[in-house]
Amino acid sequence: MFEAFRSGPVSGRLRRARLLATCLAVSLVIPHIAAAGDYRLGSQDKLTIRVAEWQTVEGTFRDWSAVNGEYTVGPSGTLSVPFVGELPASGKTTSEVATAIGEALQKKLALSDRPEASVEMAQFRPFYISGEVQNPGQFPYVP
């Protein structure tokens, strides 16, 4: 593969070097794309959060409508959730954030049972391409 860099006209080698540099830059700009493993959250990811609590005495679920909704991971990598406050989210999976929300609500509100939280991706954060490309800018990430 790198044989092309050693031979040929200088302009061809320069073009290939720029292409390689662009590919490397793109891979650095998109850190949430991993070869294996779960998607890790980052700034600008949008999440849908739902919280429910099982009412043992009544045999029903209580929907926490004050907490349910769509949230965006902020520039500092945190989520601001009612009754929880600022919650670190950057670098975590949706299931890790769901567990943290349930535990924080149980602790802050002195609940005997932990409420169940569900966190789903509403929209992935965009990625950016810059440099000598035909269409630089922001693009939506679709897994």
N, CA, C and O atoms as a GROMACS GRO file, in nm:
protein
  572
    1MET      N    1   0.082  -0.119   0.000
    1MET     CA    2   0.000   0.000   0.000
    1MET      C    3   0.086   0.126   0.000
    1MET      O    4   0.057   0.221  -0.073
    2PHE      N    5   0.192   0.128   0.081
    2PHE     CA    6   0.275   0.246   0.090
    2PHE      C    7   0.377   0.254  -0.023
    2PHE      O    8   0.451   0.352  -0.032
    3GLU      N    9   0.382   0.152  -0.107
    3GLU     CA   10   0.471   0.152  -0.222
    3GLU      C   11   0.442   0.272  -0.312
    3GLU      O   12   0.534   0.328  -0.372
    4ALA      N   13   0.318   0.313  -0.321
    4ALA     CA   14   0.278   0.426  -0.405
    4ALA      C   15   0.341   0.557  -0.358
    4ALA      O   16   0.355   0.650  -0.436
    5PHE      N   17   0.378   0.564  -0.231
    5PHE     CA   18   0.437   0.687  -0.178
    5PHE      C   19   0.584   0.700  -0.217
    5PHE      O   20   0.639   0.810  -0.215
    6ARG      N   21   0.648   0.588  -0.251
    6ARG     CA   22   0.791   0.590  -0.281
    6ARG      C   23   0.820   0.616  -0.430
    6ARG      O   24   0.928   0.663  -0.464
    7SER      N   25   0.726   0.587  -0.515
    7SER     CA   26   0.752   0.604  -0.658
    7SER      C   27   0.648   0.696  -0.720
    7SER      O   28   0.549   0.731  -0.656
    8GLY      N   29   0.670   0.733  -0.844
    8GLY     CA   30   0.575   0.817  -0.915
    8GLY      C   31   0.611   0.964  -0.903
    8GLY      O   32   0.703   1.001  -0.830
    9PRO      N   33   0.537   1.047  -0.976
    9PRO     CA   34   0.567   1.190  -0.973
    9PRO      C   35   0.539   1.250  -0.835
    9PRO      O   36   0.458   1.197  -0.758
   10VAL      N   37   0.606   1.359  -0.806
   10VAL     CA   38   0.593   1.424  -0.676
   10VAL      C   39   0.448   1.467  -0.652
   10VAL      O   40   0.398   1.452  -0.540
   11SER      N   41   0.382   1.518  -0.754
   11SER     CA   42   0.244   1.564  -0.735
   11SER      C   43   0.153   1.447  -0.696
   11SER      O   44   0.063   1.465  -0.615
   12GLY      N   45   0.175   1.328  -0.753
   12GLY     CA   46   0.096   1.210  -0.719
   12GLY      C   47   0.120   1.169  -0.575
   12GLY      O   48   0.026   1.137  -0.502
   13ARG      N   49   0.248   1.170  -0.534
   13ARG     CA   50   0.279   1.134  -0.395
   13ARG      C   51   0.219   1.236  -0.300
   13ARG      O   52   0.168   1.199  -0.194
   14LEU      N   53   0.224   1.363  -0.336
   14LEU     CA   54   0.168   1.468  -0.251
   14LEU      C   55   0.017   1.451  -0.238
   14LEU      O   56  -0.039   1.467  -0.130
   15ARG      N   57  -0.048   1.420  -0.350
   15ARG     CA   58  -0.192   1.397  -0.347
   15ARG      C   59  -0.227   1.279  -0.255
   15ARG      O   60  -0.321   1.288  -0.176
   16ARG      N   61  -0.152   1.170  -0.266
   16ARG     CA   62  -0.178   1.053  -0.181
   16ARG      C   63  -0.151   1.085  -0.034
   16ARG      O   64  -0.223   1.040   0.054
   17ALA      N   65  -0.048   1.163  -0.009
   17ALA     CA   66  -0.016   1.201   0.130
   17ALA      C   67  -0.128   1.286   0.188
   17ALA      O   68  -0.165   1.271   0.305
   18ARG      N   69  -0.182   1.377   0.107
   18ARG     CA   70  -0.293   1.460   0.155
   18ARG      C   71  -0.417   1.374   0.182
   18ARG      O   72  -0.487   1.396   0.281
   19LEU      N   73  -0.442   1.277   0.093
   19LEU     CA   74  -0.555   1.187   0.114
   19LEU      C   75  -0.538   1.107   0.242
   19LEU      O   76  -0.633   1.091   0.319
   20LEU      N   77  -0.417   1.056   0.266
   20LEU     CA   78  -0.390   0.980   0.388
   20LEU      C   79  -0.407   1.070   0.511
   20LEU      O   80  -0.466   1.028   0.610
   21ALA      N   81  -0.357   1.192   0.503
   21ALA     CA   82  -0.371   1.286   0.615
   21ALA      C   83  -0.518   1.316   0.641
   21ALA      O   84  -0.559   1.326   0.756
   22THR      N   85  -0.596   1.332   0.535
   22THR     CA   86  -0.739   1.357   0.551
   22THR      C   87  -0.807   1.239   0.616
   22THR      O   88  -0.890   1.256   0.705
   23CYS      N   89  -0.774   1.118   0.572
   23CYS     CA   90  -0.834   0.997   0.632
   23CYS      C   91  -0.798   0.988   0.780
   23CYS      O   92  -0.884   0.955   0.862
   24LEU      N   93  -0.673   1.016   0.813
   24LEU     CA   94  -0.633   1.013   0.954
   24LEU      C   95  -0.706   1.119   1.034
   24LEU      O   96  -0.747   1.094   1.147
   25ALA      N   97  -0.721   1.239   0.977
   25ALA     CA   98  -0.792   1.347   1.046
   25ALA      C   99  -0.937   1.310   1.069
   25ALA      O  100  -0.991   1.336   1.176
   26VAL      N  101  -1.000   1.249   0.969
   26VAL     CA  102  -1.140   1.208   0.984
   26VAL      C  103  -1.152   1.105   1.094
   26VAL      O  104  -1.246   1.112   1.173
   27SER      N  105  -1.060   1.010   1.102
   27SER     CA  106  -1.068   0.909   1.207
   27SER      C  107  -1.047   0.970   1.344
   27SER      O  108  -1.098   0.918   1.443
   28LEU      N  109  -0.972   1.079   1.354
   28LEU     CA  110  -0.953   1.146   1.482
   28LEU      C  111  -1.073   1.231   1.519
   28LEU      O  112  -1.100   1.250   1.638
   29VAL      N  113  -1.145   1.283   1.421
   29VAL     CA  114  -1.260   1.368   1.446
   29VAL      C  115  -1.381   1.286   1.491
   29VAL      O  116  -1.471   1.340   1.555
   30ILE      N  117  -1.385   1.158   1.459
   30ILE     CA  118  -1.499   1.073   1.491
   30ILE      C  119  -1.459   0.971   1.598
   30ILE      O  120  -1.451   0.852   1.568
   31PRO      N  121  -1.433   1.015   1.723
   31PRO     CA  122  -1.385   0.922   1.825
   31PRO      C  123  -1.491   0.824   1.874
   31PRO      O  124  -1.456   0.722   1.933
   32HIS      N  125  -1.619   0.852   1.851
   32HIS     CA  126  -1.723   0.765   1.901
   32HIS      C  127  -1.745   0.642   1.814
   32HIS      O  128  -1.823   0.554   1.850
   33ILE      N  129  -1.677   0.634   1.699
   33ILE     CA  130  -1.687   0.517   1.615
   33ILE      C  131  -1.574   0.424   1.655
   33ILE      O  132  -1.457   0.453   1.631
   34ALA      N  133  -1.610   0.313   1.717
   34ALA     CA  134  -1.509   0.218   1.763
   34ALA      C  135  -1.519   0.091   1.681
   34ALA      O  136  -1.624   0.058   1.627
   35ALA      N  137  -1.407   0.021   1.673
   35ALA     CA  138  -1.406  -0.104   1.598
   35ALA      C  139  -1.496  -0.207   1.666
   35ALA      O  140  -1.562  -0.287   1.600
   36ALA      N  141  -1.498  -0.205   1.797
   36ALA     CA  142  -1.582  -0.299   1.871
   36ALA      C  143  -1.630  -0.229   1.998
   36ALA      O  144  -1.566  -0.135   2.046
   37GLY      N  145  -1.741  -0.276   2.050
   37GLY     CA  146  -1.791  -0.221   2.175
   37GLY      C  147  -1.911  -0.132   2.155
   37GLY      O  148  -1.959  -0.112   2.043
   38ASP      N  149  -1.958  -0.080   2.265
   38ASP     CA  150  -2.077   0.003   2.264
   38ASP      C  151  -2.043   0.147   2.228
   38ASP      O  152  -1.931   0.193   2.245
   39TYR      N  153  -2.143   0.215   2.178
   39TYR     CA  154  -2.131   0.358   2.145
   39TYR      C  155  -2.108   0.436   2.274
   39TYR      O  156  -2.179   0.414   2.372
   40ARG      N  157  -2.014   0.525   2.275
   40ARG     CA  158  -1.983   0.609   2.390
   40ARG      C  159  -2.038   0.749   2.364
   40ARG      O  160  -2.015   0.808   2.258
   41LEU      N  161  -2.108   0.801   2.461
   41LEU     CA  162  -2.171   0.932   2.447
   41LEU      C  163  -2.069   1.044   2.447
   41LEU      O  164  -1.959   1.031   2.500
   42GLY      N  165  -2.109   1.155   2.386
   42GLY     CA  166  -2.025   1.273   2.382
   42GLY      C  167  -2.112   1.397   2.365
   42GLY      O  168  -2.234   1.387   2.350
   43SER      N  169  -2.048   1.512   2.367
   43SER     CA  170  -2.117   1.639   2.353
   43SER      C  171  -2.200   1.642   2.225
   43SER      O  172  -2.153   1.596   2.120
   44GLN      N  173  -2.320   1.693   2.232
   44GLN     CA  174  -2.417   1.709   2.124
   44GLN      C  175  -2.500   1.585   2.097
   44GLN      O  176  -2.589   1.590   2.011
   45ASP      N  177  -2.476   1.472   2.166
   45ASP     CA  178  -2.564   1.357   2.152
   45ASP      C  179  -2.698   1.392   2.216
   45ASP      O  180  -2.702   1.453   2.323
   46LYS      N  181  -2.807   1.351   2.151
   46LYS     CA  182  -2.941   1.375   2.206
   46LYS      C  183  -2.998   1.243   2.253
   46LYS      O  184  -2.995   1.143   2.181
   47LEU      N  185  -3.051   1.244   2.376
   47LEU     CA  186  -3.100   1.123   2.440
   47LEU      C  187  -3.247   1.137   2.477
   47LEU      O  188  -3.294   1.246   2.510
   48THR      N  189  -3.320   1.027   2.471
   48THR     CA  190  -3.456   1.021   2.521
   48THR      C  191  -3.452   0.944   2.652
   48THR      O  192  -3.408   0.829   2.657
   49ILE      N  193  -3.497   1.008   2.758
   49ILE     CA  194  -3.493   0.947   2.891
   49ILE      C  195  -3.635   0.927   2.941
   49ILE      O  196  -3.720   1.016   2.934
   50ARG      N  197  -3.660   0.805   2.992
   50ARG     CA  198  -3.789   0.772   3.055
   50ARG      C  199  -3.759   0.708   3.189
   50ARG      O  200  -3.671   0.622   3.199
   51VAL      N  201  -3.832   0.749   3.290
   51VAL     CA  202  -3.816   0.692   3.424
   51VAL      C  203  -3.951   0.646   3.473
   51VAL      O  204  -4.051   0.716   3.458
   52ALA      N  205  -3.954   0.527   3.531
   52ALA     CA  206  -4.077   0.471   3.587
   52ALA      C  207  -4.042   0.402   3.719
   52ALA      O  208  -3.929   0.359   3.741
   53GLU      N  209  -4.142   0.392   3.805
   53GLU     CA  210  -4.122   0.329   3.936
   53GLU      C  211  -4.236   0.232   3.962
   53GLU      O  212  -4.353   0.266   3.941
   54TRP      N  213  -4.202   0.114   4.006
   54TRP     CA  214  -4.302   0.013   4.038
   54TRP      C  215  -4.360   0.042   4.175
   54TRP      O  216  -4.287   0.055   4.274
   55GLN      N  217  -4.492   0.054   4.182
   55GLN     CA  218  -4.565   0.076   4.307
   55GLN      C  219  -4.614  -0.060   4.357
   55GLN      O  220  -4.716  -0.110   4.310
   56THR      N  221  -4.541  -0.119   4.451
   56THR     CA  222  -4.570  -0.254   4.498
   56THR      C  223  -4.710  -0.265   4.558
   56THR      O  224  -4.782  -0.360   4.528
   57VAL      N  225  -4.748  -0.171   4.642
   57VAL     CA  226  -4.877  -0.176   4.710
   57VAL      C  227  -4.992  -0.172   4.610
   57VAL      O  228  -5.089  -0.246   4.623
   58GLU      N  229  -4.981  -0.082   4.512
   58GLU     CA  230  -5.088  -0.065   4.413
   58GLU      C  231  -5.077  -0.163   4.296
   58GLU      O  232  -5.175  -0.184   4.225
   59GLY      N  233  -4.960  -0.221   4.277
   59GLY     CA  234  -4.939  -0.311   4.164
   59GLY      C  235  -4.938  -0.241   4.030
   59GLY      O  236  -4.980  -0.298   3.930
   60THR      N  237  -4.890  -0.117   4.028
   60THR     CA  238  -4.885  -0.039   3.905
   60THR      C  239  -4.750   0.031   3.891
   60THR      O  240  -4.671   0.037   3.985
   61PHE      N  241  -4.727   0.084   3.771
   61PHE     CA  242  -4.608   0.165   3.747
   61PHE      C  243  -4.645   0.312   3.757
   61PHE      O  244  -4.752   0.353   3.714
   62ARG      N  245  -4.556   0.390   3.814
   62ARG     CA  246  -4.572   0.536   3.816
   62ARG      C  247  -4.472   0.594   3.716
   62ARG      O  248  -4.352   0.572   3.727
   63ASP      N  249  -4.525   0.667   3.620
   63ASP     CA  250  -4.443   0.732   3.518
   63ASP      C  251  -4.394   0.865   3.571
   63ASP      O  252  -4.474   0.947   3.616
   64TRP      N  253  -4.265   0.890   3.567
   64TRP     CA  254  -4.207   1.015   3.617
   64TRP      C  255  -4.204   1.117   3.503
   64TRP      O  256  -4.100   1.141   3.443
   65SER      N  257  -4.318   1.176   3.474
   65SER     CA  258  -4.329   1.269   3.361
   65SER      C  259  -4.242   1.394   3.378
   65SER      O  260  -4.206   1.457   3.279
   66ALA      N  261  -4.209   1.431   3.502
   66ALA     CA  262  -4.125   1.549   3.524
   66ALA      C  263  -3.981   1.525   3.478
   66ALA      O  264  -3.908   1.621   3.452
   67VAL      N  265  -3.941   1.400   3.469
   67VAL     CA  266  -3.804   1.367   3.430
   67VAL      C  267  -3.798   1.320   3.284
   67VAL      O  268  -3.697   1.340   3.216
   68ASN      N  269  -3.905   1.259   3.238
   68ASN     CA  270  -3.907   1.204   3.102
   68ASN      C  271  -3.893   1.314   2.998
   68ASN      O  272  -3.948   1.423   3.012
   69GLY      N  273  -3.818   1.284   2.892
   69GLY     CA  274  -3.804   1.381   2.783
   69GLY      C  275  -3.676   1.362   2.706
   69GLY      O  276  -3.604   1.264   2.724
   70GLU      N  277  -3.648   1.460   2.620
   70GLU     CA  278  -3.526   1.458   2.539
   70GLU      C  279  -3.423   1.551   2.599
   70GLU      O  280  -3.454   1.665   2.635
   71TYR      N  281  -3.301   1.503   2.609
   71TYR     CA  282  -3.191   1.578   2.669
   71TYR      C  283  -3.071   1.575   2.575
   71TYR      O  284  -3.054   1.480   2.497
   72THR      N  285  -2.989   1.678   2.582
   72THR     CA  286  -2.868   1.687   2.501
   72THR      C  287  -2.747   1.688   2.592
   72THR      O  288  -2.744   1.760   2.693
   73VAL      N  289  -2.646   1.609   2.557
   73VAL     CA  290  -2.520   1.612   2.633
   73VAL      C  291  -2.454   1.746   2.603
   73VAL      O  292  -2.428   1.780   2.487
   74GLY      N  293  -2.426   1.821   2.707
   74GLY     CA  294  -2.370   1.955   2.693
   74GLY      C  295  -2.223   1.957   2.656
   74GLY      O  296  -2.159   1.852   2.651
   75PRO      N  297  -2.169   2.076   2.630
   75PRO     CA  298  -2.029   2.090   2.590
   75PRO      C  299  -1.932   2.036   2.694
   75PRO      O  300  -1.820   1.995   2.661
   76SER      N  301  -1.973   2.037   2.821
   76SER     CA  302  -1.885   1.986   2.927
   76SER      C  303  -1.899   1.835   2.945
   76SER      O  304  -1.833   1.776   3.030
   77GLY      N  305  -1.985   1.771   2.864
   77GLY     CA  306  -2.002   1.626   2.872
   77GLY      C  307  -2.101   1.580   2.977
   77GLY      O  308  -2.099   1.463   3.017
   78THR      N  309  -2.187   1.671   3.022
   78THR     CA  310  -2.283   1.636   3.126
   78THR      C  311  -2.427   1.649   3.076
   78THR      O  312  -2.455   1.717   2.977
   79LEU      N  313  -2.517   1.582   3.148
   79LEU     CA  314  -2.660   1.596   3.127
   79LEU      C  315  -2.717   1.668   3.248
   79LEU      O  316  -2.673   1.645   3.360
   80SER      N  317  -2.811   1.754   3.225
   80SER     CA  318  -2.880   1.822   3.334
   80SER      C  319  -3.020   1.761   3.344
   80SER      O  320  -3.106   1.788   3.261
   81VAL      N  321  -3.041   1.680   3.448
   81VAL     CA  322  -3.166   1.607   3.465
   81VAL      C  323  -3.237   1.657   3.591
   81VAL      O  324  -3.173   1.668   3.696
   82PRO      N  325  -3.368   1.687   3.583
   82PRO     CA  326  -3.441   1.732   3.702
   82PRO      C  327  -3.429   1.631   3.816
   82PRO      O  328  -3.430   1.510   3.793
   83PHE      N  329  -3.417   1.679   3.937
   83PHE     CA  330  -3.403   1.602   4.061
   83PHE      C  331  -3.269   1.532   4.072
   83PHE      O  332  -3.236   1.479   4.178
   84VAL      N  333  -3.190   1.531   3.966
   84VAL     CA  334  -3.059   1.466   3.967
   84VAL      C  335  -2.950   1.571   3.963
   84VAL      O  336  -2.850   1.561   4.034
   85GLY      N  337  -2.968   1.672   3.880
   85GLY     CA  338  -2.867   1.775   3.860
   85GLY      C  339  -2.776   1.739   3.745
   85GLY      O  340  -2.817   1.670   3.651
   86GLU      N  341  -2.653   1.786   3.752
   86GLU     CA  342  -2.554   1.758   3.647
   86GLU      C  343  -2.502   1.616   3.664
   86GLU      O  344  -2.457   1.578   3.772
   87LEU      N  345  -2.509   1.541   3.556
   87LEU     CA  346  -2.469   1.401   3.558
   87LEU      C  347  -2.365   1.378   3.449
   87LEU      O  348  -2.393   1.409   3.333
   88PRO      N  349  -2.246   1.327   3.482
   88PRO     CA  350  -2.146   1.300   3.378
   88PRO      C  351  -2.198   1.198   3.279
   88PRO      O  352  -2.249   1.093   3.318
   89ALA      N  353  -2.186   1.228   3.149
   89ALA     CA  354  -2.236   1.136   3.046
   89ALA      C  355  -2.131   1.105   2.940
   89ALA      O  356  -2.134   0.997   2.880
   90SER      N  357  -2.040   1.196   2.915
   90SER     CA  358  -1.941   1.178   2.810
   90SER      C  359  -1.854   1.056   2.839
   90SER      O  360  -1.802   1.040   2.950
   91GLY      N  361  -1.840   0.970   2.738
   91GLY     CA  362  -1.759   0.849   2.753
   91GLY      C  363  -1.834   0.731   2.810
   91GLY      O  364  -1.777   0.622   2.823
   92LYS      N  365  -1.961   0.750   2.846
   92LYS     CA  366  -2.041   0.642   2.902
   92LYS      C  367  -2.138   0.588   2.799
   92LYS      O  368  -2.165   0.652   2.697
   93THR      N  369  -2.191   0.468   2.825
   93THR     CA  370  -2.293   0.410   2.738
   93THR      C  371  -2.430   0.454   2.789
   93THR      O  372  -2.442   0.508   2.899
   94THR      N  373  -2.533   0.432   2.708
   94THR     CA  374  -2.668   0.468   2.750
   94THR      C  375  -2.711   0.387   2.873
   94THR      O  376  -2.781   0.440   2.960
   95SER      N  377  -2.671   0.262   2.882
   95SER     CA  378  -2.709   0.181   2.998
   95SER      C  379  -2.639   0.229   3.125
   95SER      O  380  -2.697   0.222   3.233
   96GLU      N  381  -2.516   0.276   3.114
   96GLU     CA  382  -2.445   0.331   3.230
   96GLU      C  383  -2.513   0.459   3.279
   96GLU      O  384  -2.525   0.481   3.400
   97VAL      N  385  -2.557   0.542   3.187
   97VAL     CA  386  -2.626   0.666   3.224
   97VAL      C  387  -2.762   0.633   3.287
   97VAL      O  388  -2.801   0.697   3.384
   98ALA      N  389  -2.833   0.534   3.233
   98ALA     CA  390  -2.962   0.493   3.289
   98ALA      C  391  -2.946   0.446   3.434
   98ALA      O  392  -3.025   0.484   3.520
   99THR      N  393  -2.846   0.365   3.460
   99THR     CA  394  -2.820   0.318   3.596
   99THR      C  395  -2.787   0.435   3.688
   99THR      O  396  -2.836   0.440   3.801
  100ALA      N  397  -2.704   0.528   3.642
  100ALA     CA  398  -2.666   0.644   3.723
  100ALA      C  399  -2.787   0.731   3.756
  100ALA      O  400  -2.797   0.783   3.867
  101ILE      N  401  -2.879   0.747   3.661
  101ILE     CA  402  -3.000   0.827   3.685
  101ILE      C  403  -3.086   0.760   3.791
  101ILE      O  404  -3.132   0.827   3.884
  102GLY      N  405  -3.109   0.630   3.779
  102GLY     CA  406  -3.189   0.558   3.877
  102GLY      C  407  -3.129   0.565   4.017
  102GLY      O  408  -3.201   0.588   4.114
  103GLU      N  409  -2.998   0.545   4.027
  103GLU     CA  410  -2.931   0.550   4.157
  103GLU      C  411  -2.936   0.690   4.217
  103GLU      O  412  -2.957   0.706   4.337
  104ALA      N  413  -2.915   0.792   4.134
  104ALA     CA  414  -2.918   0.930   4.183
  104ALA      C  415  -3.057   0.968   4.233
  104ALA      O  416  -3.070   1.033   4.337
  105LEU      N  417  -3.161   0.928   4.161
  105LEU     CA  418  -3.298   0.958   4.204
  105LEU      C  419  -3.330   0.886   4.336
  105LEU      O  420  -3.392   0.944   4.425
  106GLN      N  421  -3.288   0.761   4.348
  106GLN     CA  422  -3.313   0.686   4.471
  106GLN      C  423  -3.244   0.753   4.590
  106GLN      O  424  -3.303   0.766   4.697
  107LYS      N  425  -3.121   0.795   4.571
  107LYS     CA  426  -3.045   0.858   4.679
  107LYS      C  427  -3.100   0.996   4.715
  107LYS      O  428  -3.122   1.024   4.833
  108LYS      N  429  -3.122   1.081   4.616
  108LYS     CA  430  -3.166   1.219   4.644
  108LYS      C  431  -3.305   1.227   4.701
  108LYS      O  432  -3.335   1.315   4.782
  109LEU      N  433  -3.394   1.134   4.659
  109LEU     CA  434  -3.532   1.139   4.705
  109LEU      C  435  -3.560   1.038   4.816
  109LEU      O  436  -3.675   1.021   4.857
  110ALA      N  437  -3.455   0.969   4.865
  110ALA     CA  438  -3.466   0.872   4.974
  110ALA      C  439  -3.574   0.768   4.946
  110ALA      O  440  -3.660   0.741   5.031
  111LEU      N  441  -3.569   0.710   4.827
  111LEU     CA  442  -3.666   0.608   4.788
  111LEU      C  443  -3.618   0.470   4.834
  111LEU      O  444  -3.498   0.443   4.832
  112SER      N  445  -3.710   0.384   4.873
  112SER     CA  446  -3.671   0.250   4.915
  112SER      C  447  -3.629   0.165   4.795
  112SER      O  448  -3.536   0.086   4.805
  113ASP      N  449  -3.697   0.181   4.682
  113ASP     CA  450  -3.662   0.108   4.560
  113ASP      C  451  -3.609   0.206   4.456
  113ASP      O  452  -3.651   0.321   4.447
  114ARG      N  453  -3.516   0.156   4.377
  114ARG     CA  454  -3.459   0.240   4.272
  114ARG      C  455  -3.555   0.249   4.154
  114ARG      O  456  -3.602   0.146   4.105
  115PRO      N  457  -3.585   0.369   4.106
  115PRO     CA  458  -3.667   0.384   3.985
  115PRO      C  459  -3.590   0.330   3.864
  115PRO      O  460  -3.467   0.337   3.859
  116GLU      N  461  -3.664   0.277   3.769
  116GLU     CA  462  -3.602   0.225   3.647
  116GLU      C  463  -3.593   0.336   3.544
  116GLU      O  464  -3.693   0.401   3.512
  117ALA      N  465  -3.474   0.358   3.492
  117ALA     CA  466  -3.453   0.459   3.389
  117ALA      C  467  -3.417   0.390   3.258
  117ALA      O  468  -3.345   0.290   3.256
  118SER      N  469  -3.467   0.445   3.151
  118SER     CA  470  -3.437   0.397   3.016
  118SER      C  471  -3.377   0.514   2.939
  118SER      O  472  -3.436   0.622   2.933
  119VAL      N  473  -3.262   0.493   2.880
  119VAL     CA  474  -3.195   0.597   2.802
  119VAL      C  475  -3.172   0.542   2.662
  119VAL      O  476  -3.108   0.439   2.644
  120GLU      N  477  -3.224   0.613   2.563
  120GLU     CA  478  -3.208   0.573   2.423
  120GLU      C  479  -3.154   0.689   2.342
  120GLU      O  480  -3.174   0.806   2.377
  121MET      N  481  -3.084   0.657   2.235
  121MET     CA  482  -3.032   0.760   2.147
  121MET      C  483  -3.147   0.820   2.066
  121MET      O  484  -3.220   0.747   1.999
  122ALA      N  485  -3.162   0.951   2.073
  122ALA     CA  486  -3.261   1.021   1.990
  122ALA      C  487  -3.192   1.069   1.862
  122ALA      O  488  -3.250   1.064   1.753
  123GLN      N  489  -3.067   1.116   1.877
  123GLN     CA  490  -2.990   1.163   1.761
  123GLN      C  491  -2.843   1.158   1.797
  123GLN      O  492  -2.802   1.208   1.902
  124PHE      N  493  -2.763   1.099   1.708
  124PHE     CA  494  -2.619   1.094   1.729
  124PHE      C  495  -2.558   1.230   1.699
  124PHE      O  496  -2.607   1.304   1.614
  125ARG      N  497  -2.449   1.260   1.768
  125ARG     CA  498  -2.380   1.387   1.742
  125ARG      C  499  -2.321   1.385   1.602
  125ARG      O  500  -2.286   1.279   1.550
  126PRO      N  501  -2.310   1.502   1.541
  126PRO     CA  502  -2.255   1.509   1.405
  126PRO      C  503  -2.104   1.491   1.406
  126PRO      O  504  -2.040   1.499   1.512
  127PHE      N  505  -2.047   1.468   1.290
  127PHE     CA  506  -1.902   1.470   1.276
  127PHE      C  507  -1.868   1.575   1.173
  127PHE      O  508  -1.954   1.619   1.096
  128TYR      N  509  -1.742   1.616   1.172
  128TYR     CA  510  -1.699   1.727   1.086
  128TYR      C  511  -1.583   1.683   0.999
  128TYR      O  512  -1.494   1.610   1.042
  129ILE      N  513  -1.585   1.730   0.875
  129ILE     CA  514  -1.475   1.706   0.782
  129ILE      C  515  -1.427   1.842   0.734
  129ILE      O  516  -1.506   1.926   0.693
  130SER      N  517  -1.295   1.860   0.742
  130SER     CA  518  -1.239   1.987   0.697
  130SER      C  519  -1.112   1.960   0.618
  130SER      O  520  -1.064   1.847   0.614
  131GLY      N  521  -1.061   2.060   0.557
  131GLY     CA  522  -0.940   2.046   0.478
  131GLY      C  523  -0.971   2.053   0.330
  131GLY      O  524  -1.073   2.109   0.290
  132GLU      N  525  -0.885   1.996   0.251
  132GLU     CA  526  -0.899   2.000   0.106
  132GLU      C  527  -0.991   1.886   0.060
  132GLU      O  528  -0.946   1.786   0.006
  133VAL      N  529  -1.119   1.904   0.084
  133VAL     CA  530  -1.221   1.808   0.042
  133VAL      C  531  -1.326   1.882  -0.037
  133VAL      O  532  -1.336   2.005  -0.029
  134GLN      N  533  -1.405   1.809  -0.113
  134GLN     CA  534  -1.504   1.874  -0.198
  134GLN      C  535  -1.615   1.939  -0.115
  134GLN      O  536  -1.658   2.050  -0.147
  135ASN      N  537  -1.662   1.872  -0.010
  135ASN     CA  538  -1.772   1.925   0.072
  135ASN      C  539  -1.735   1.924   0.220
  135ASN      O  540  -1.776   1.833   0.292
  136PRO      N  541  -1.659   2.022   0.266
  136PRO     CA  542  -1.626   2.024   0.408
  136PRO      C  543  -1.749   2.064   0.491
  136PRO      O  544  -1.844   2.122   0.438
  137GLY      N  545  -1.746   2.032   0.618
  137GLY     CA  546  -1.853   2.078   0.706
  137GLY      C  547  -1.902   1.971   0.800
  137GLY      O  548  -1.833   1.873   0.828
  138GLN      N  549  -2.023   1.993   0.849
  138GLN     CA  550  -2.087   1.906   0.948
  138GLN      C  551  -2.174   1.804   0.878
  138GLN      O  552  -2.246   1.837   0.783
  139PHE      N  553  -2.168   1.679   0.926
  139PHE     CA  554  -2.249   1.572   0.868
  139PHE      C  555  -2.312   1.490   0.980
  139PHE      O  556  -2.251   1.471   1.085
  140PRO      N  557  -2.435   1.442   0.959
  140PRO     CA  558  -2.499   1.359   1.061
  140PRO      C  559  -2.434   1.221   1.064
  140PRO      O  560  -2.399   1.166   0.960
  141TYR      N  561  -2.419   1.166   1.184
  141TYR     CA  562  -2.366   1.031   1.199
  141TYR      C  563  -2.482   0.934   1.203
  141TYR      O  564  -2.576   0.952   1.281
  142VAL      N  565  -2.476   0.831   1.121
  142VAL     CA  566  -2.577   0.727   1.119
  142VAL      C  567  -2.504   0.594   1.133
  142VAL      O  568  -2.420   0.561   1.049
  143PRO      N  569  -2.535   0.517   1.240
  143PRO     CA  570  -2.463   0.390   1.257
  143PRO      C  571  -2.500   0.290   1.149
  143PRO      O  572  -2.450   0.178   1.148
   0.00000   0.00000   0.00000
